[in-house]
C-alpha cells in the first residue's frame, strides 16, 4: 500500500471516529445502556431520583453518585462513582492482611503479641534484618500487621513492575 493511500485511510478513520464521538455527545441516549434508556422516562440522558428508582442499585446510592448535587445523575457521574468504588476495592484488597502477613507473624512473633520486635525479626528472619527500618513505617521499633502488609504489597508491586525489591 502506498503512503498516500495509507494516510487517506487514517484520516478517514479519525474523521469518522470524531464524528461518532460528537454524535454520541450530542445525543446521550446513544451512549447509554438499554436499562438506562428505559429508566430515562423524559429522554434527557440523565436520571432524576424518581427515574433512578427503576434501577435499584443506582437508587440506593443516588446521593453518592450525584456529585454536583443537582438532583439528577448523568452517565459521567455514574462512571466516576463506579471507578471510585472499584479503586477503593482494589486498594482495600492490596492493603488487607494477607496469608503472607499471618505467616510472617507465625514465624517471627515469638511472644505472640501481634507485633514483631527488632530482636525477634533479627533472630527469626535474619535474611531480612537489614530491611527492618524500611518496614517499620511508624519508627516504633516493632512491626505491626499493617506495616507488614504494606511491605508485602510493595514487594508484590515491585515484582509486577520488575523493580528491585524494597
VOGU-3710 file (C-alpha; in Angstrom, 3 decimals, decimal comma):
1> xxxxxxxxxx> 0,000/0,000/0,000  1,417/3,376/-0,894  1,889/6,087/1,758  -0,752/8,410/0,262  -3,453/5,705/0,454  -2,440/4,825/3,990  -2,612/8,471/5,064  -6,004/8,943/3,399  -7,393/5,856/5,154  -6,029/7,013/8,502
11> xxxxxxxxxx> -7,566/10,486/8,080  -10,926/8,954/7,150  -10,877/6,732/10,242  -10,032/9,667/12,521  -12,760/11,788/10,941  -15,373/9,038/11,349  -14,301/8,431/14,965  -14,545/12,131/15,769  -17,979/12,283/14,131  -19,179/9,304/16,178
21> xxxxxxxxxx> -17,931/10,859/19,422  -19,623/14,154/18,540  -22,887/12,379/17,701  -22,822/10,438/20,989  -22,035/13,607/22,947  -24,908/15,486/21,319  -27,315/12,593/21,980  -26,534/10,995/25,358  -29,086/8,225/24,775  -26,830/6,668/22,106
31> xxxxxxxxxx> -24,068/6,012/24,648  -26,287/4,661/27,456  -27,066/1,020/28,208  -30,581/-0,157/27,401  -31,625/-0,295/31,086  -30,633/3,372/31,488  -32,605/4,283/28,370  -35,704/2,509/29,701  -35,388/4,245/33,073  -34,886/7,683/31,489
41> xxxxxxxxxx> -38,601/8,495/31,050  -38,123/12,067/29,811  -35,296/11,114/27,431  -32,866/13,813/28,580  -29,979/11,362/29,092  -29,990/11,901/32,864  -31,911/10,211/35,671  -33,909/12,049/38,298  -34,346/10,426/41,704  -37,777/9,186/40,571
51> xxxxxxxxxx> -36,390/7,704/37,331  -33,473/6,101/39,199  -35,946/4,050/41,266  -36,248/1,792/38,224  -32,562/0,863/38,709  -32,355/-0,219/42,373  -28,573/-0,112/42,716  -28,410/3,448/41,408  -31,401/4,423/43,551  -29,681/3,122/46,713
61> xxxxxxxxxx> -26,567/5,175/46,003  -28,219/8,173/44,327  -26,817/10,791/46,733  -23,285/9,400/46,474  -23,478/9,348/42,671  -24,966/12,854/42,285  -21,604/14,575/42,763  -22,760/18,062/41,734  -25,944/17,822/43,869  -28,251/18,946/41,057
71> xxxxxxxxxx> -30,869/16,268/41,755  -30,134/14,226/38,632  -27,401/11,779/37,768  -25,603/11,639/34,451  -23,728/8,800/32,831  -20,461/10,579/33,626  -21,376/10,750/37,330  -22,231/7,039/37,391  -18,933/6,141/35,669  -16,955/8,317/38,120
81> xxxxxxxxxx> -18,758/6,716/41,074  -18,122/3,182/39,753  -14,450/3,953/39,048  -14,009/5,339/42,574  -15,706/2,275/44,085  -13,529/-0,087/42,051  -10,404/1,838/43,054  -11,358/1,655/46,737  -11,968/-2,103/46,476  -8,595/-2,644/44,815
91> xxxxxxxxxx> -6,808/-0,547/47,441  -8,512/-2,392/50,283  -7,606/-5,717/48,724  -3,953/-4,686/48,324  -3,679/-3,455/51,918  -5,700/-6,210/53,583  -3,718/-8,568/55,776  -2,693/-11,437/53,589  -1,709/-15,004/54,246  1,857/-13,773/53,913
101> xxxxxxxxxx> 1,447/-11,370/56,846  -0,035/-14,096/59,017  2,769/-16,466/58,032  5,438/-13,876/58,918  3,773/-13,277/62,280  3,535/-17,019/62,928  7,255/-17,442/62,225  8,691/-14,305/63,822  6,331/-13,167/66,593  7,951/-15,142/69,388
111> xxxxxxxxxx> 5,931/-13,642/72,251  2,614/-13,747/70,366  1,767/-10,067/70,932  0,785/-9,473/67,289  3,883/-7,386/66,535  7,474/-8,263/65,731  10,254/-6,540/67,647  13,642/-5,855/66,078  15,162/-8,663/68,181  12,501/-11,159/67,061
121> xxxxxxxxxx> 12,903/-10,082/63,457  16,710/-10,358/63,530  16,636/-13,716/65,293  13,871/-15,397/63,324  14,194/-13,710/59,917  17,901/-12,827/59,678  17,797/-12,745/55,885  15,518/-9,686/56,070  17,133/-7,992/59,099  18,624/-5,124/57,112
131> xxxxxxxxxx> 15,128/-4,188/55,881  13,622/-3,699/59,350  13,940/0,120/59,320  12,315/0,377/55,887  9,397/-1,777/57,000  8,931/-0,004/60,375  6,907/2,905/58,947  5,975/4,481/62,298  9,504/4,048/63,720  8,244/2,498/66,959
141> xxxxxxxxxx> 10,726/-0,373/66,918  8,174/-3,066/66,113  6,391/-4,305/63,013  2,603/-4,478/63,142  0,272/-6,255/60,693  -0,354/-3,082/58,698  3,346/-2,374/58,208  3,996/-5,964/57,146  1,031/-5,859/54,768  2,252/-2,632/53,190
151> xxxxxxxxxx> 5,749/-4,072/52,801  4,415/-7,236/51,158  2,179/-5,179/48,853  5,225/-3,111/47,873  7,174/-6,296/47,135  4,294/-7,643/45,020  4,095/-4,355/43,123  7,854/-4,350/42,548  7,657/-7,886/41,176  4,785/-6,954/38,869
161> xxxxxx> 6,732/-3,963/37,569  10,043/-5,880/37,682  11,634/-3,342/40,061  14,340/-4,168/42,613  12,958/-5,446/45,949  12,373/-2,899/48,694
//
